[in-house]
């Protein structure tokens, strides 16, 4: 029997990309998956894929940057499916502007609310049940930007992804004696829809060298399915082929520049 059989696994950002691939992978191992995201139509499509393969999925539209919605979400899941055994934080956004001198307060705040504060609020909501049972796993998909910041990812995204990595370390330091495991996964470039928001959108040829969402989902599955005695604290996963990012970085540096400012000035 799979270690995840009948385990309640809640996945944010489950409507596309890494979140969708992760939900499908967990369901294939017998988990009861809870699909969380802003757009119901996308979540319904993923749920249909899971159901067609014989898995179990529940669609729960919610905004991760709203703490009240996260509390209500976890309460509802507990009542209908049982307490959350595995939380996978995938939902994320990046800013349009990647240069700190032109990044607005609103963009900064939005990126941190989704990528950092949302992870905190949802983790806080599932912790009491995990502590009461003496077991639980929290997995957060961070980014290589957390350890290798650059204009490509921007200041807000990199800071938020570094913040969630620190928070996962905090969970291990504080609750590992209570049976809680926390994992940070730091992927390099992954071919997901978030790339369409980059100042220089990668070409199909460039995307062909990147990780696929299924690659990151496999890492999540490993961390979630290990015996309770073992925890993967941090896992960095990169494309084997490292492409030249110099043009992408330079384009990102000047995205959002005030009128009259040009590259190199």
CORWOVEN-V970394 format. One record per pair of residues at least 4 apart in sequence whose ideal C-beta (glycine too) atoms are under 6 Angstrom apart, sorted by sequence separation. I is the first residue (numbers start at 1). J is the second residue. If there is no record, write none. Layout:
{{I;J} {I;J}}
//
This chain:
{{1;5} {16;20} {18;22} {27;31} {40;44} {69;73} {77;81} {103;107} {105;109} {111;115} {112;116} {113;117} {114;118} {126;130} {127;131} {142;146} {144;148} {145;149} {153;157} {155;159} {170;174} {171;175} {172;176} {202;206} {211;215} {221;225} {226;230} {245;249} {257;261} {14;19} {26;31} {50;55} {78;83} {97;102} {103;108} {153;158} {175;180} {196;201} {202;207} {13;19} {14;20} {27;33} {37;43} {63;69} {97;103} {130;136} {26;33} {50;57} {62;69} {195;202} {11;19} {35;43} {145;153} {14;23} {149;158} {223;232} {254;263} {23;33} {47;57} {172;182} {11;22} {35;46} {62;73} {171;182} {11;23} {23;35} {35;47} {47;59} {95;107} {145;157} {60;73} {145;158} {168;182} {44;59} {123;138} {146;161} {43;59} {95;111} {145;161} {146;162} {168;184} {191;207} {219;235} {9;26} {93;111} {143;161} {219;237} {142;161} {146;165} {165;184} {191;210} {190;210} {14;35} {40;61} {93;114} {119;140} {189;210} {190;211} {191;212} {192;213} {9;31} {14;36} {15;37} {35;57} {142;164} {14;37} {23;46} {27;50} {92;115} {142;165} {7;31} {8;32} {9;33} {10;34} {12;36} {13;37} {15;39} {32;56} {33;57} {34;58} {35;59} {36;60} {140;164} {187;211} {4;29} {5;30} {38;63} {4;30} {16;42} {20;46} {24;50} {34;60} {36;62} {2;29} {4;31} {15;42} {64;91} {2;30} {15;43} {27;55} {140;168} {211;239} {187;216} {210;239} {27;57} {89;119} {209;239} {14;46} {209;241} {185;219} {209;243} {87;126} {146;186} {183;223} {84;126} {142;184} {144;186} {34;77} {116;160} {135;179} {136;180} {137;181} {138;182} {139;183} {140;184} {141;185} {142;186} {144;188} {111;156} {115;160} {119;164} {134;179} {83;129} {111;157} {116;163} {131;178} {65;113} {108;156} {112;160} {116;164} {200;248} {32;81} {65;114} {111;160} {183;232} {130;180} {181;231} {184;234} {185;235} {186;236} {187;237} {188;238} {189;239} {70;121} {74;125} {86;137} {87;138} {88;139} {89;140} {90;141} {188;239} {200;251} {12;64} {70;122} {74;126} {199;251} {65;118} {98;151} {199;252} {64;118} {67;121} {71;125} {70;125} {100;155} {98;154} {199;255} {95;154} {95;156} {172;233} {94;157} {22;88} {19;90} {18;90} {8;81} {8;82} {10;84} {8;84} {8;85} {9;86} {10;87} {11;88} {12;89} {13;90} {7;85} {12;90} {13;91} {7;86} {12;91} {139;220} {139;223} {137;224} {152;248} {152;249} {151;249} {150;249} {152;252} {151;252} {151;253} {94;197} {18;141} {88;220} {86;224} {98;252} {99;253} {102;256} {98;255} {97;256} {17;192} {17;193} {16;193} {21;213} {25;217} {21;214} {18;213} {22;217} {17;213} {21;217} {25;221} {18;216} {22;220} {4;225} {3;225}}
//
